[in-house]
Amino acid sequence: MATTPPPPPAGPTVAAGILHYLAIEQVDHVFGIPGGGLANLLVAFKDNRDKFKYIVCRQETGAAYIADGYYRASGKLGVVMVTTGPGATNALTGVMNAQNDGSAMLLITGEVNESFFGLGYLQEGTDSKLNIDGIYASALGFTAMVTAGSNLEAILKQALRDAFSVPRNAVHLSIPNDVTVSPIPSPHFASSPASYRAEPKGVALEEVENALGAITNCKRPLIMLGNGCRQALSDPATLAALVKFAETYAIPVMTTADGKGIFPESHDLSLRVYGIASCEWPYYWLNAAQGEDPYDGIMVIGSSLGELATNKWLPMLLPANNGPFIQVDMSQAVIGRSFPVTHGIVGEAGAFIRSMAKLIPAFTPDPALVKTRQTILGVIKKQYSPFVSPTQYNSTATPAEPAALMRVLQETLPATQPAFIFLDAGNCVGWGVHYLSVSTPWAIHSSLSMGPMGFGVGAALGAKFANPKATCIGIVGDGAFLMHGAEVSTASQYQQGVIWLVLNDNNLGMVSQGQANFFPDPSDPNIWEELYELGKPDLAKVAEGYGADAWNVDSPGALAAIMPKVLANANTQNKPQVIIAHINSASVPPYYDPKYNPPPPPH
């Protein structure tokens, strides 16, 4: 740490400029771990602690997950501030995850004084073999070093523009400790973000008309939404426009797993999720019954149609008879990348959706077709469960079926109050995506672009900082909890009533089950499970040690019995709650549904 404070600057400093721009971006929380490379910036935050809360987390990756959850629950910039060297490298996974999942995040890393560059100063980064800027240049949308007060505003404004582009980005600034207190020679502080950044909000109307002409001529069309629509559909008017369009023509809507819940899954036209952990209903719409018109057209909005969104690019998604395949995305690079398209449209999802609704009068729906679609969809939902295993969903057995635990959450979380649900990587994704039904005012988030363990542990806490009146719950595995459970003590310290449901099977279950599925060993059928056990740690004691209320449950009934107390303790007493759910380790999430398995490769 610096021992001698620098002389007072002649004008506004780099630190003052940073705080100014964070303030006009409405940032009120910053997450990280302090250190010597931040010494002068920490003084500025200390002197402005009435405006900004610097939340001291337990590990820098966790700090980035928390900031990610903060952005997802508020729409405000998630800010991470860590020291140089290992602080900067520890943050990488969490920040890279935000970049790939489209979260607006600013990472500020400290750096040693410029006068010490190249001299072997402790934790030196940029001017040594550890090139922090080089590392982040390979991972993020924007990275730069602020080297003087004269370039602070230009660099910071560019970072904020990139962070709030569509899709959102994570950005990085490296700031040497002595530069933090250097004066800004000619400050031109903006008064609002509108003076230095704007979001794309357009789409070519002619292309919307062409797309609507194609899709409304189909007999059995489909709308597919990806996570790229999440920001647009967070606007109630835009969501209402989409609902109006779908209802006018009775076109069913499904989402990718990472877009789950952006279209209300309680709606009659919802087919819930296609892709990893697919709902059963899309299969029956995509594969028409004998005597029905075939599926013949799709409109994909805001999805890059990657592996997890498409069941490894299953040809089932291609319309019959060379019907229209419409893909709308802000990124030209993903259009037509996975499937051949008939209409590739580069445009902002919200503008496209609102334009569709405005053009309804130009495309009169066929009442007979509308009625037929409604009837077919109603038959599908009546005849088929949305679940691979309704038996598991309705189970009351001990140890608990994870599917049944999702049922209890469905029944006990207040349906009319905001709830943010975060799914960690691994089997949690399968159980949550498949067995939960999510509609406003609930929202569900995952991290399916990078899939890091521990995301759900931290992100649920970030959401609670952003929206303290909401129920915030992380559904995590025991392996992920062992990685990042220390952030429970962050929740305890700052009195944040987060709920974590830990699916405890003493195993890295997704790995062991996946290996057993693809590489079975008939001579030793249990070998994969044995290889990836976790040593049976007492997670309830761990949670209690971190300052949480800890609960052990082994059945759906036991979870249902404690949920009223858990919700009260979290939301009125502001105390973190950790539920250790002892689950049936033999149960496999719906990752291997034969209906959605890709065909075997040709020999």
Secondary structure, DSSP 8 states (H G I E B T S, - for coil): ---S-----SS-BHHHHHHHHHHHTT--EEEEE--GGGHHHHHHHHHTTTT-EEEE-SSHHHHHHHHHHHHHHHSS-EEEEE-STHHHHHTHHHHHHHHHHT--EEEEEEE--GGGTTTT-TT--TTSSS-HHHHHHTTSSEEEE--SHHHHHHHHHHHHHHHTSSS--EEEEEEETTGGGSB-SS----SSGGGT--------HHHHHHHHHHHTT-SSEEEEE-GGGHHHHTSHHHHHHHHHHHHHHT--EEE-GGGTTSS-TTSTTEEEE-STT--SHHHHHHS--TTS----EEEEES----HHHHTTT-GGGS-GGG--EEEEES-GGGTTSSS--SEEEES-HHHHHHHHHHTGGGS---HHHHHHHHHHHHHHHHHS-SSS-HHHHT---SSB-HHHHHHHHHHHS-TTS-EEEEE-STHHHHHHHHH----TTEEEE--TTT--TTHHHHHHHHHHHH-TTSEEEEEEEHHHHHHHTTHHHHHHHTT---EEEEEE-SB-HHHHHHHHHHS--TTSTTHHHHHTB-----HHHHHHHTT-EEEEE-SHHHHHHHHHHHHHHHHTS---EEEEEEB-TT---TT--GGG-------
